């Protein structure tokens, strides 16, 4: 479990919101990879709860663009068992 006080929490937050947004758009990880030109492994690693995949703010911007959402959607607080 990752703490909100941990600097890596932002990666977890973005990852959970990415998964939510992707599913709301009806896309698989492979489909998102194809339209974003990132590898499916990279998308899978970002969304993984077992692996911490770091990424740039530019990556978040690009994902927001291809998913047609405001970049702030990736930073919406999530309801989870986080300390």
Steps between C-alpha positions, in 0.01 A plus 500: 500500500634841407467801725370835377812644664724295270621690193413195291134540589455729198590210269244280675236774477555558129509125435169435673337791320645388167348155548163655590500737204617233255222265609240779484608558140459127430864447409731211574860561600605387152262743331625787716856403417422506130337844498762651731799335326625372837562129537231284655761392757551862603125556541472172690788597730350843570168344603660218700448493877806279540754701303590868529539637149620858495407730213528863406248779521520501121373142502200603711433790261516269197267246662255778583511613137438156350228421755345843444485592870625794702843418644362579847292181477818303570542675836146456634516353852407136514304319765733225608658353810795739492662636814 
